[in-house]
Amino acid sequence: LTELHPDAGSLAAATTELLAAGLMEDRSGAGSAAPCLVFRHQLILEYAYDTILRRDRLALHGKVADALAKSDTAEPQIRAFHEMRAGRSEAAARCWADAGRLAAARSADREATVHFTRALGLVDQFAEAEVGERFEAEVLLAYLPTMIGSVGYVQSVSASIDRAVSLTTKYAASGQPFQALFLRWLDQLARGGIDIAHNFSLSLVPLAEQAGDEIAMLMIDRMLG
């Protein structure tokens, strides 16, 4: 609030009035570094929100998102919410992806999958198609292991792997194509196609050698056992 409303005097007067009227309550914990004010009921919040003009809502959400971007402790999913409400889809997608990576880092696969899915759902709203597709490829490579971890090898995973292979082959970012191809090999193996998976890995050997990529060669060694 102080970031959005620099006039501390009028801000304090306004919050005091809201608290006195019983519309909000103070839930600041003991020793809290900053006050925590919440509406007493969801209906009050919704009514107050609905009275704000749409253009003003966009501006306010943008200011909140900008303030959160300056914070080292703000959760990316909270910023993503405000970026979305501010109409800044590309920034929201990147925040959702960051939230997914944080969840994946603590092995919260199901939560990570939700965040990554939201990020991928905004790709078509990127201003530049190529930027969107490169971002999609990057997110898919992070998303697929969490998807597999939470639901296993289902048909939708295979379709996403195919998309990842297509995009990473198209843009050939460092290491990405083989990451996607490794996931395809795992999918084939999980479906019981041992011979298919083996032959697939053999077909990738010349490609890995030609690329001279150490990571790709390590992946090939893993595929061939």
VEXMARRO-811634 format. One record per atom (N, C-alpha, C, O): x, y, z. Coordinates in steps of 0.05 Angstrom, whole numbers, plus 32768, in hexadecimal, padded with zeros to 4 digits. Each point is the difference from the previous one (the first is absolute). Example, Ala and Ser with C-alpha at 12.3 -4.5 7.8 and 13.67 -1.06 7.14 Angstrom:
BEGIN
81087F8E809C/7FEE80188000/801280188000/80158000800D/7FE480157FE5/801080188001/7FF18016800E/800A80168004/
//
This chain:
BEGIN
80107FE88000/7FF080188000/801180198000/7FFA80137FF2/801B7FED801E/801180188001/800E80057FE5/800680167FF9/7FFF7FD47FF8/800C80037FE6/7FED800D7FEC/8007800F7FEF/7FDF7FEA8014/7FEB800A7FEE/7FF6801B8009/7FF680107FEF/800B7FF6802A/7FF58018800B/8015800E8011/80007FFB8019/801180157FDB/8017800C800F/7FF880138016/801180068012/7FD680057FEE/7FF880138014/7FF87FF0801A/7FE97FF78002/802A80068010/7FFC7FEF8017/7FE9800A8012/7FF17FF0800C/800C802A7FF6/7FEB800C8011/7FE47FF87FF7/7FF07FF78010/800A800E7FD6/7FE67FF97FF6/7FFB7FE27FFF/7FE97FF78003/802C7FFA7FF8/7FFD7FE38000/7FF87FF6801C/7FEF7FEF8003/801E801B8011/7FFA7FF8801C/7FE480088008/7FF27FF1800D/800680277FEA/7FE480098006/7FEC7FEE7FF3/7FEB7FFA800C/801A7FFF7FDB/7FED7FEF7FF1/7FFE7FE4800C/7FEA7FF68004/802D7FFE8003/7FFF7FE5800C/7FF38001801C/7FF17FED8007/801380288008/7FF48003801A/7FE180017FFD/7FF27FF48010/8005801B7FDC/7FE480037FFB/7FF37FE57FF8/7FEA7FF9800A/80247FF87FE5/7FF67FE67FF8/7FFE7FEC8018/7FED7FF18002/80278010800E/80017FEF8018/7FE980078013/7FF37FEF800C/8009802B7FF8/7FEC800A8013/7FE47FF97FF6/7FEE7FFB800F/800F80057FD6/7FE67FF97FF5/7FFA7FE28000/7FEA7FF77FF9/802A7FF9800E/7FFC7FE38000/80027FF37FE5/7FF97FE97FFD/801180267FEF/80027FF47FE5/801A7FF07FFD/80017FEE7FF0/801380198020/80197FF27FFF/80097FF9801D/7FF5800A8013/801E7FE37FEE/800A7FF9801B/801F7FFD7FFE/800A7FF97FEB/8003800C802A/801D80008002/80097FE48009/7FFA7FF88016/80147FFA7FD8/80097FE58007/801E7FFF8002/800D7FEB7FFD/7FFF802C8009/801D80018004/80087FEE8017/7FF480028016/80207FEE7FE6/800A7FEE8016/801280108012/800A80157FF9/7FFB7FDF801E/8013800D8013/801C80017FF4/800A7FED7FF6/8001802B800B/801B80047FF4/800080027FE2/80167FFF7FF4/7FD380038000/7FFF80027FE2/800D801A7FF7/7FFC8015800C/80137FE97FDF/800F80177FF5/7FED80147FF3/800680187FFD/7FE37FDE7FFA/7FED80127FF2/7FE37FF78007/7FFC7FE98006/7FF1802A7FFA/7FE57FF98007/7FF37FEE7FEB/800780017FE8/7FE67FEF8021/7FF27FEF7FEE/7FE280058003/7FF47FF98014/800080147FD8/7FE480078002/7FF07FF07FEC/80097FFD7FE9/7FE17FF8801F/7FEF7FF07FEE/7FE380088003/7FF7800A8015/7FFA7FF37FD5/7FE380068001/7FF37FEB8011/80087FE88000/7FE38020800F/7FF37FED8012/7FF07FEB7FF2/7FFA7FEB800B/7FFE801B7FDC/7FF07FEC7FF1/800780037FE2/800680167FF6/7FF97FD37FFC/800680007FE3/7FED80127FF1/8008800C7FEC/7FDF7FF6801C/7FEC80107FF2/8008801E8001/7FFB800F7FED/80107FF9802A/8009801C8002/801780057FED/800080157FF2/80127FD9800C/801780027FEE/7FF680027FE3/800880117FF1/7FE57FDD8007/7FF67FFF7FE5/7FF1801A7FF9/8002800A7FEA/7FEE80008029/7FF180187FFC/801380187FFC/7FFD80107FED/80187FF28024/801380167FFD/800F7FFE7FE6/800580147FF3/80027FD48005/800F7FFB7FE7/7FEE80087FE8/800A800D7FED/7FDD7FEC8014/7FEE80057FE9/7FFA801E7FFD/7FF780087FEA/800E8008802B/7FFB801D7FFD/8017800E7FF2/7FFD80187FF9/80197FDA8003/8017800D7FF3/7FFD7FFD7FE1/7FFA7FEA7FF7/800A802B7FFB/7FFF7FFF7FE3/80157FED7FF5/80157FFD800C/7FE57FF67FDD/80127FEC7FF6/801C800B7FFA/80147FF38006/7FED80257FEE/801A800B7FFA/801080068019/80197FFD8001/7FD9800A8015/800D80058019/800A7FE6800D/80157FFF800D/7FDB7FEB7FEF/80087FE6800A/801A7FF77FF3/80137FF7800D/7FEE800C7FD8/80187FF97FF1/8018800F800B/80167FF48005/7FE780267FFF/80168010800A/80097FF7801C/80187FFF8006/7FD47FFC800C/80077FF9801B/800E7FE58001/80137FFC800F/7FE37FF17FE2/800D7FE57FFF/801C80037FF5/80137FF28009/7FF1801F7FE4/801A80057FF5/8013800B8015/80177FF88001/7FDF801B800F/8011800B8015/80077FEC8015/80177FFF800A/7FD67FF07FFD/80057FEA8013/80157FED7FF5/80137FF9800F/7FEA7FFF7FD8/80147FEE7FF4/801C800D7FFF/80137FF28006/7FEE80277FF4/801A800E7FFF/800C8002801C/80197FFD8003/7FD780078011/800A8001801C/800A7FE48008/80157FFE800D/7FDD7FED7FEB/80087FE58007/801A7FF87FF2/80107FF1800B/7FF4801A7FDD/80187FFA7FF1/8019800B800E/80167FF67FFC/7FE7801E8015/8016800C800E/80067FF1801A/80158004800D/7FD97FEA7FFB/80037FF18019/800F7FE67FFC/7FFB7FF27FED/801880088025/800E7FE77FFF/7FF17FE9800C/80077FE97FFC/7FE3801D8012/7FF17FEB800E/7FE57FFA7FF3/7FF27FEE8009/800680227FE4/7FE57FFC7FF4/7FFF7FE67FF0/80137FF97FF2/7FD87FF88012/7FFC7FE77FF2/7FF880057FE3/7FEE80107FFB/801F7FE37FF2/7FFB80067FE4/7FE37FFB7FF7/7FF6800D7FEE/7FFC7FE0801F/7FE57FFB7FF8/7FED80178008/7FEC80057FF3/801B80098022/7FF180188008/800480167FEC/7FED800E7FF8/802C7FF68000/800580147FEC/7FF37FF97FE5/7FF580117FF2/800B7FD58008/7FF37FF67FE7/7FE380087FFF/7FF580087FEC/7FFD7FF5802B/7FE480068002/7FFC801E7FF9/7FEE80067FF0/8022800B801B/7FFD801D7FFB/800880077FE3/7FF480127FF4/80207FE18002/800880057FE4/7FE97FF87FED/7FFA800E7FED/7FF97FDC801A/7FE97FF87FF0/7FE980158001/7FF580087FEC/80058001802C/7FEB80138004/8007801B7FF4/7FEE80107FF9/802C7FF58003/800980197FF4/80007FFE7FE2/800680147FF2/7FF47FD48003/80007FFD7FE3/801B7FFB7FF4/800480047FE8/80107FF48029/801B7FFC7FF7/80067FE27FFF/800D7FF58012/7FE97FFF7FDA/80007FE27FFE/801C7FF57FFF/80067FEB800C/800C80217FE5/801B7FF57FFD/800F8001801B/800D7FEC8007/7FF0802A8007/800D8001801B/7FF37FEC8013/800E7FF38010/7FD880097FEE/7FF27FED8011/800A7FE37FFA/80057FF18012/7FFF80097FD4/80097FE57FF8/801C7FFB800C/80057FEA800A/800C802A7FF5/801B7FFC800B/80007FFC801E/800F7FF1800B/7FDE801D8002/7FFE7FFD801D/7FF57FE48007/80097FF38013/7FE380047FDE/7FF57FE58004/80167FEB7FFD/80027FEC800F/800F80187FDC/80167FED7FFB/801480018018/80097FEB8008/7FFD802C8002/801280028017/7FF47FF28018/800E7FF2800F/7FD780117FF5/7FF37FF28016/80027FE17FFC/80037FF28014/7FFA80067FD4/80027FE37FFA/801C7FF58006/80037FEA800B/801280257FEE/801B7FF88005/80057FFE801E/800D7FED800A/7FE980268005/80037FFF801E/7FF37FE8800C/800A7FF38011/7FDD80077FE5/7FF27FE9800A/800E7FE67FF8/80037FEE8010/800780117FD8/800F7FE87FF7/80197FFC8010/80087FE98005/8005802D8003/80197FFE800F/7FFC7FF3801C/80127FF4800B/7FD6800E7FFF/7FFA7FF3801A/7FEF7FE77FFC/7FF37FF68012/800D7FFF7FD5/7FF37FE77FF9/7FE280018003/7FF37FEB8004/8001802C7FFA/7FE380038001/7FF67FFF7FE3/7FF880147FF4/80087FD38001/7FFA7FFD7FE3/7FE580097FF8/7FFC800D7FEC/7FF07FEC8025/7FE480077FF8/7FFD801F8000/7FF3800B7FED/801880028027/7FFE801E8000/800F800C7FE9/7FF780127FF3/80217FE38007/8010800A7FEA/7FF17FFD7FE6/800180127FEF/7FF27FD7800D/7FF17FFB7FE8/7FEA80157FFC/7FFC80097FE9/7FF67FFE802C/7FEB80147FFF/800C801B7FF6/7FF5800D7FEF/80217FFB801D/800C801A7FF9/800B7FFF7FE3/7FFB80147FF1/80127FD78008/800A7FFE7FE4/7FE980007FEC/8002800C7FEB/7FE87FE7801C/7FE97FFF7FEE/7FF5801C7FFB/7FF980077FEA/80068009802B/7FF7801B7FFE/801380117FEE/7FF780107FF0/80227FEB8013/8014800E7FF0/7FFC7FF97FE2/800080117FEF/7FFD7FD5800C/7FFD7FF77FE4/7FE6800A7FF4/7FFE80047FE8/7FEE80008029/7FE6800A7FF6/8001801C7FF6/7FEC800A7FF4/802980058012/8002801C7FF8/801380047FE8/800480177FF7/80087FD37FFF/801380037FEB/7FF5800E7FE7/800D80107FF3/7FDA7FE98007/7FF3800C7FE8/7FFB801E8002/7FF8800D7FED/800C7FFE802B/7FFC801D8004/801A80108000/800080188005/80167FDB7FF5/801A800E7FFD/7FFF80127FE7/7FF47FF97FEC/8019801E8016/7FFF80137FEA/800F7FF57FE8/7FF880057FE9/801D7FEC801B/80107FF47FEA/7FFE7FE28001/80067FF48015/7FF280007FD5/7FFC7FE37FFF/80197FF18006/7FFF7FEC800F/8018801C7FE7/80197FF28005/80088000801D/80097FEC800B/7FF4802C8001/80068002801D/7FEE7FED8010/80097FF38013/7FDD800C7FE5/7FED7FEE800D/80087FE37FFD/7FFE7FF18014/800A80077FD4/80077FE47FFC/801A7FF8800E/80027FEA800A/801180287FF7/80197FFB800F/7FFA7FFC801E/800B7FEF800D/7FE480237FFD/7FF77FFE801C/7FF17FE68004/80057FF28014/7FEA80067FDA/7FF17FE88002/80127FE78002/7FFC7FEE8010/801980127FDE/80137FEA8001/800E7FFE801A/80037FEA800B/8005802C8000/800E80018019/7FEE7FF68017/80097FF18011/7FDE80187FEF/7FEE7FF88015/7FF87FE37FFE/7FFE7FF28014/7FFE80047FD3/7FF97FE47FFC/80167FED800C/7FF97FEC800C/8020801C7FF0/80167FEF800B/80007FFF801E/80097FEC800C/7FED80298001/7FFE8000801D/7FE67FF38009/7FFF7FF48015/7FED80107FDB/7FE57FF68007/7FFD7FE27FFE/7FF47FF38011/801880017FDA/7FFC7FE47FFA/80097FED8017/7FF17FEE8007/802680168005/80087FEF8017/7FEC80028017/7FFB7FEC800D/7FFB802B7FF8/7FEC80038016/7FE67FF37FF9/7FF27FF58011/8006800D7FD5/7FE87FF47FF7/80027FE18002/7FED7FF38009/802980037FEF/80057FE38002/80007FF7801D/7FF57FEB8007/80178026800A/80017FF9801C/7FE58000800E/7FFC7FF28014/7FF1801F7FE1/7FE78002800E/7FEA7FEE7FF4/7FEE7FF7800E/801380047FD7/7FEB7FEF7FF4/800A7FE87FF1/7FF17FEF7FF7/802A800F8006/800B7FEA7FF1/800080057FE2/7FFC80167FF7/80097FD47FFA/800280037FE3/7FE47FFC7FF3/7FF97FE97FFA/7FF9802C8003/7FE680007FF4/8001800C7FE4/8015800A7FF8/7FD57FF47FF9/800180097FE4/8007801E7FFE/800E80087FED/7FE880088026/8005801D7FFE/801E80058004/800A80147FF5/80047FDB801A/801D80048003/800E7FFA7FE6/8012800F7FF8/7FE67FDD7FFA/800C7FF97FE6/7FFC80177FEC/801280077FF1/7FD68005800F/7FFB80177FEE/801280178007/8009800E7FEE/7FFB7FF7802C/801180178008/801D7FFA7FF9/800F80137FF9/7FF97FD48009/801C7FF97FF9/800380057FE2/8015800B7FF8/7FD87FED7FF8/800280057FE3/8002801E7FFA/801080087FEF/7FE180088020/8002801D7FFC/801B800B8008/800B80117FF3/7FFF7FE48023/801B8009800A/80167FF97FEC/801180107FFA/7FED7FD87FFB/80137FF77FEB/7FFF80137FE8/801480087FF5/7FD37FFE8003/7FFC80117FE8/800C801C8004/800E800A7FEF/7FED80018028/8009801C8005/801F80018005/800D80127FF6/7FFD7FDB8019/801D80008006/80107FFA7FE7/8016800A7FFD/7FDF7FE67FF1/800E7FFB7FE7/7FFF80187FEE/801380067FF2/7FD78009800F/7FFC80187FF0/801480158007/800C800E7FEF/7FF87FF6802C/801180168009/801B7FF78009/801280118003/7FF17FD68003/801A7FF48006/8010800F8015/801880057FFC/7FDB80038019/800E800D8016/80137FEB800D/7FFB7FE87FFF/801A8022800E/80157FEE800B/7FF47FEB8012/7FF480068015/80107FE17FE4/7FF87FE98011/7FE37FF97FFF/7FF87FEA8008/7FF780297FEF/7FE37FFB8001/7FF77FE97FEF/7FF07FEF8009/8019800E7FDD/7FF67FEA7FF0/80047FE5800D/7FED7FEF8000/802A800C800B/80057FE6800C/7FF17FFC801A/7FF97FEA8007/8001802B8007/7FEF7FFE8018/7FE57FF57FF8/7FF57FEF800D/8000801D7FDD/7FE67FF87FF6/80017FE37FF5/7FED7FF18005/802880087FED/80027FE67FF4/80047FEB8016/7FF77FE97FFE/8017801E8018/80037FEE8017/7FE57FFA800C/7FFB7FE98008/7FF4802C7FFA/7FE57FFB800B/7FF07FEE7FEE/7FF07FF0800A/801380137FDC/7FF27FEE7FED/800A7FE38004/7FF07FED8000/8029800F8004/800B7FE68005/7FF57FF4801A/7FF87FE88000/800680288015/7FF47FF78019/7FE37FF87FFC/7FF77FEC800B/7FFB80237FE5/7FE37FFA7FFB/7FFE7FE67FF1/7FEF7FF08007/8022800B7FE5/7FFF7FE77FF2/80067FE98012/7FF47FEA7FFF/8020801A8012/80087FEB8013/7FEA7FF98013/7FFB7FE98006/7FF8802C8005/7FEB7FFD8013/7FE87FF17FF5/7FF17FF3800E/800B80107FD8/7FE97FF27FF3/80077FE47FF7/7FF07FF27FF3/802780048015/80087FE57FFA/800D7FFC7FE5/80057FE97FF9/8000802C7FF9/800D7FFD7FE6/801E80008002/800E80137FF8/7FFD7FD88015/801C7FFF8005/801180007FE7/8013800F7FFE/7FE57FE17FEE/800F7FFF7FE7/7FFD801A7FF1/8013800A7FF4/7FD58002800D/7FFC801A7FF2/80118015800D/800D80107FF2/7FF47FF08029/80108014800E/801E7FFC7FFA/800F80147FFD/7FFA7FD38002/801C7FFA7FFA/8008800A7FE4/8014800D7FFC/7FDB7FEC7FF1/800680087FE4/7FFF801E7FFD/800F800C7FF1/7FDF8001801E/7FFE801D8000/801A800C800B/800A80147FF4/80007FE28022/8019800A800B/80187FFC7FED/801180117FFE/7FEF7FD87FF4/80157FFB7FEC/800080157FEA/801580087FF6/7FD380008002/7FFD80137FEA/800A801C8007/800580107FEF/7FFD7FF5802B/8009801A800A/801E80028003/800A80168003/80047FD47FFC/801D80008004/800E80127FEC/801080118008/7FEB7FEC7FDE/800E80127FED/7FFA801D8004/801180127FFD/7FD67FF4800B/7FF8801C8005/800F800B8018/800980177FFF/7FFA7FDA8016/800F80098017/801D80047FFA/800C80138009/80007FDA7FE8/801C80027FF9/800580197FEE/8014800E8003/7FDA7FF77FEB/800280177FEE/7FFE801A8010/800F80137FFA/7FE07FED801A/7FFC8019800F/801880058013/800680178007/80097FD38000/801680038012/7FF8800B801B/8010800D800E/7FD87FEC7FFA/7FF5800A8019/80057FEB8016/7FF67FE97FFE/8019801E8017/80077FED8015/7FE77FF6800E/7FFE7FE88007/7FEF802A7FFE/7FE77FF9800E/7FF07FEC7FEF/7FF57FEC800A/800A80197FDC/7FF27FEE7FEE/800D7FE58000/7FF17FEB8000/802980138001/800E7FE68000/7FFA7FF1801A/7FFE7FE88000/800080278016/7FFA7FF3801A/7FE37FF57FFF/7FFB7FEB800B/7FF380247FE8/7FE57FF67FFD/7FFF7FE77FEF/7FF27FED8006/801E80127FE5/80017FE97FEF/800B7FE8800F/7FF67FEA7FFE/801F801A8012/800B7FEB8011/7FEB7FF58013/7FFE7FE78004/7FF1802A8007/7FEB7FF88012/7FEB7FF07FF0/7FF67FEC800A/8003801D7FDE/7FEC7FF27FF0/800A7FE47FF9/7FF07FED7FFF/802980117FFA/800B7FE67FF7/80077FEE8017/80077FE87FFC/7FF88022801D/80067FF08017/801E7FFC8004/80087FF38013/
//
